[in-house]
């Protein structure tokens, strides 16, 4: 494993469905739970944070950044990105409905910063957002991961 954090195509889910915002966080977290990078406790921490603090994780129109404080529920700093077929109401009047959820899990206050910077750079470009929202295949996920990672990642599948 390299020192540089990267997102893999397996951490990008496309055209998922969710019945509500809690379900959206669970669905978006699934690749990280399944790969044992985070536990269900971290997913619950993210949901409890929104219940306590409101929909602060909805940071831009249609975009939520699910996260909670670093804890032992995070086994490995990681990210996942999920696009949703249906817009989901998180309760943020300015930025609902949400169709894109990024999950951030960090083992410390700083471990995630390099990858977060790559993802923010990617998401700040409206063409990239359009590409992500229009993506439907694993090949699309590979291209998106490569673009976020700066073109360093090669995957054969």
N, C-alpha and C positions, 0 to 999 in steps of 0.2 A: 504494500500500500504506500502511495506517495505521501509526502508531507502536505501537498496541496489538495485541499478539499475539492471534489468535483461532484457534480450530480450525474447520475447514470440514467439511461433510458428507462430502466426498471422503476425509477422513482418518479416517473412522469406518467400520470393516468389521464386518458383523454375521453371526453364525452361520458363521464360518470353521471350517475343520478343520485339525488338525495331528497329526502322528504322534508327536511328542515335544517336549520343551521347546525344543530348538534350532530345530526347524521352526516352533514357535509364534512365536519371536522373529523369524524370517525372514518369516513370513506377516504378522505385525503391523507389520513395518517396510516392507512393500512399497509402500504409498502414498507414503512419504517417499523411497524409492529411485526409484520411478517418476517422481516430480515433481522429481527431482534436488536434493532438499533435504539428503539424506545419501547417502553412497556405500556400496557393499558393505563397504568397510573398517570403517565404523562398526558395521554389523551384526555383523561378525566380532569387533570389539572388545567388544561387549556379550556375545557368547557366551563369549569368552575370560575376561571378568571373572567370569562365573558359574562357569566351570570352575575358575578360580583361587581364588575367594573363597567358593564355595558359593552356595546359592539365596537370597542376601540380598535379591534383587529382589522376592521374594514378601513383600509388606509387610502383607497382610491376608488373611483367608480368601478364597481364590479370585481374588486380585488380585496381579498382578505388574507392577512398574514397571521396564521395560527401559531401561537407560541405560548410558553409559560416559562417561569424561572428555571434556570439550570437546577437539576436535582439528580439523585441517584436513579430516577426513572428514565434518564437518558443514558444509554449505554455507549453511544457513539454520536458525535456531532454529525448531523445530517439534515437534509432537506428533502421535501417531496413537493411536486406540483401536480395539481389536478384541475382539469377543466370540467365544467358541468354542463350538461345539455340544457338544464332548466335553471333559470335565475332563482337564487335562494335569498329569502329575506332574513337578514341578520338583525334588523332593527335600527339600521343606520339610514336616516331619511335622506341624507345627501348622496350616499354611495351604493345603496341597494338598487336592484338585486345583484347578488354576487354570483359570478359564473367562473371565477378563478380563485382557487385557494392554494396558497403556498404554506407548507408546514415547515417550521424552523424548530429544530431541537439541538440544544447546545449543552455541552458538558461543563462549560464555564461562561463567564461574562464576555470572553473574547474569542473563544475557539471557533466561532462561526463567522467571524467578520470577513475573511477573505472570500468565502463563497457567497455571503450575503451581498458583498459589493458586486460580484459578478452577476448575481440574479437581479439586483436593482438596476445595474447598467443595462441588462437585457430588457427588463420590463419598462424602463424609461423611454424606449424607442417604440413608438406606436406601431411601426411596421412589424416589430417582433411580437407585440401583443396580438395583432391581427393574425400573424402566422400561428401563434400558440392557440388562439381561439378557434382557428380553422383546421387545426391538426386533427387527424383521425386515425393514423396508422402508427405501427411501431417504427417504421422508417421515419415518419415525421418526428417521433420522440427522439430518435437518434440524432437527427439534424438539430433539434432544439437543444439537446444536451451538449452537442458539439459547440453550438453557438454560445451558450451560456459559459461553457468552460474555456472559451477562447480558441476553439478548434483543436485542442490537444487530444481529444478522446477518440479512439477508434474502436468500433465494436463490430465483430463479425457475427451476423445472425441471419 
